[in-house]
Amino acid sequence: MKLVLASSNAGKLEELGALLADSGIELLAQSALGVDDAEETGTTFVENALIKARHASRLTGLPALADDSGICVDALNGAPGLYSARYAGEHGNASRNIDTLLEALKDVPDQHRAAHFYCVLVLLRHERDPQPLIVEGLWRGRILRQRRGDGGHGYDPVFFDEDHQQSAAEMELSLKNRLSHRGQALALLRQRLAAGL
């Protein structure tokens, strides 16, 4: 099965590609097929994922998989949320986004720095699919005061998993993939596909 990934984010392609490695699903980057990113005009993660998947499917004629995800911080009423990738005002500048987040939380004590990564995955079988497969995943943790680790991407260096006492950027990839919001969502998607739903 060939799917176009409705994203130009190299980190997402690598992560989702690793998670799908033994599934029989071939994931193609939309950029390799000449497709630019869709404009994310939705007000929820689900809306944005649907917009992206429909855009990629329409332009390629292939089934499309879209991910919309972000980090939601309790003390900031869920921000950065939908705007995680452009929190500092420039899309995809992870270092500046982290700096902006740490500045926003500088006076927040450790016990009030709870956060979670959230991911919604949408699979459209074709552009007009009236019944898209929609799954979600959530990974709870807290925001550190400074970066730890040099793996991962995005907010991983400041997202701390209490159970494993590591930042997401310090984790072995196999552990991160098992725990992560994206890994959880993809596991659910694989179950749904295996069940023929």
JOMOHU-V745749 format. One record per residue. N is the residue number from 1. RES is the residue in three letters. PSI is psi in radians with two decimals (NA if undefined). Layout:
n | res | psi
N | RES | PSI
N | RES | PSI
This chain:
n | res | psi
1 | MET | 2.24
2 | LYS | 2.29
3 | LEU | 2.48
4 | VAL | 2.29
5 | LEU | 2.07
6 | ALA | 1.12
7 | SER | 2.61
8 | SER | 0.15
9 | ASN | 1.95
10 | ALA | -0.61
11 | GLY | -0.74
12 | LYS | -0.72
13 | LEU | -0.78
14 | GLU | -0.80
15 | GLU | -0.85
16 | LEU | -0.64
17 | GLY | -0.74
18 | ALA | -0.70
19 | LEU | -0.40
20 | LEU | 0.08
21 | ALA | -0.67
22 | ASP | 0.38
23 | SER | -0.21
24 | GLY | 0.07
25 | ILE | 2.22
26 | GLU | 2.11
27 | LEU | 2.13
28 | LEU | 2.33
29 | ALA | 2.37
30 | GLN | -0.56
31 | SER | -0.56
32 | ALA | -0.29
33 | LEU | 0.20
34 | GLY | 0.38
35 | VAL | 2.22
36 | ASP | 2.90
37 | ASP | 2.49
38 | ALA | 2.69
39 | GLU | 2.15
40 | GLU | 1.66
41 | THR | 0.05
42 | GLY | 2.89
43 | THR | 0.03
44 | THR | 2.85
45 | PHE | -0.73
46 | VAL | -0.81
47 | GLU | -0.81
48 | ASN | -0.70
49 | ALA | -0.70
50 | LEU | -0.74
51 | ILE | -0.81
52 | LYS | -0.76
53 | ALA | -0.76
54 | ARG | -0.72
55 | HIS | -0.86
56 | ALA | -0.71
57 | SER | -0.72
58 | ARG | -0.74
59 | LEU | -0.31
60 | THR | -0.36
61 | GLY | 0.13
62 | LEU | 2.78
63 | PRO | 2.55
64 | ALA | 2.46
65 | LEU | 2.19
66 | ALA | 2.53
67 | ASP | 2.33
68 | ASP | 2.25
69 | SER | 2.89
70 | GLY | -3.14
71 | ILE | 2.34
72 | CYS | 2.16
73 | VAL | 2.17
74 | ASP | -0.81
75 | ALA | -0.24
76 | LEU | 0.41
77 | ASN | 0.65
78 | GLY | -0.11
79 | ALA | 2.73
80 | PRO | -0.43
81 | GLY | -2.20
82 | LEU | -0.42
83 | TYR | 0.34
84 | SER | -0.75
85 | ALA | -0.32
86 | ARG | 0.55
87 | TYR | -0.60
88 | ALA | 0.09
89 | GLY | -0.15
90 | GLU | 2.11
91 | HIS | 2.22
92 | GLY | 0.13
93 | ASN | 1.51
94 | ALA | -0.72
95 | SER | -0.79
96 | ARG | -0.63
97 | ASN | -0.75
98 | ILE | -0.78
99 | ASP | -0.74
100 | THR | -0.72
101 | LEU | -0.80
102 | LEU | -0.66
103 | GLU | -0.74
104 | ALA | -0.47
105 | LEU | 0.17
106 | LYS | -0.53
107 | ASP | 0.14
108 | VAL | 2.14
109 | PRO | 2.75
110 | ASP | -0.70
111 | GLN | -0.16
112 | HIS | 0.38
113 | ARG | 0.48
114 | ALA | 2.50
115 | ALA | 2.88
116 | HIS | 2.55
117 | PHE | 2.43
118 | TYR | 2.46
119 | CYS | 2.37
120 | VAL | 2.32
121 | LEU | 2.36
122 | VAL | 2.27
123 | LEU | 2.05
124 | LEU | 2.20
125 | ARG | -0.51
126 | HIS | 2.95
127 | GLU | -0.67
128 | ARG | 0.35
129 | ASP | 2.01
130 | PRO | -0.17
131 | GLN | 1.19
132 | PRO | 2.62
133 | LEU | 2.19
134 | ILE | 2.15
135 | VAL | 2.78
136 | GLU | 2.79
137 | GLY | 2.67
138 | LEU | 2.35
139 | TRP | 1.99
140 | ARG | 2.55
141 | GLY | -2.64
142 | ARG | 2.87
143 | ILE | 2.19
144 | LEU | 2.95
145 | ARG | -0.31
146 | GLN | 2.84
147 | ARG | 2.52
148 | ARG | 2.20
149 | GLY | 2.80
150 | ASP | 0.30
151 | GLY | -3.08
152 | GLY | -2.78
153 | HIS | 3.04
154 | GLY | -2.26
155 | TYR | 0.10
156 | ASP | -0.69
157 | PRO | -0.32
158 | VAL | 0.07
159 | PHE | 2.06
160 | PHE | 2.20
161 | ASP | 1.99
162 | GLU | -0.69
163 | ASP | -0.65
164 | HIS | -0.05
165 | GLN | 0.74
166 | GLN | 2.66
167 | SER | 2.80
168 | ALA | -0.48
169 | ALA | -0.22
170 | GLU | -0.21
171 | MET | 2.60
172 | GLU | 2.50
173 | LEU | -0.67
174 | SER | -0.67
175 | LEU | -0.81
176 | LYS | -0.77
177 | ASN | -0.54
178 | ARG | -0.66
179 | LEU | -0.52
180 | SER | 2.74
181 | HIS | -0.73
182 | ARG | -0.71
183 | GLY | -0.72
184 | GLN | -0.78
185 | ALA | -0.73
186 | LEU | -0.62
187 | ALA | -0.71
188 | LEU | -0.71
189 | LEU | -0.76
190 | ARG | -0.68
191 | GLN | -0.77
192 | ARG | -0.74
193 | LEU | -0.72
194 | ALA | -0.55
195 | ALA | -0.02
196 | GLY | 0.39
197 | LEU | NA
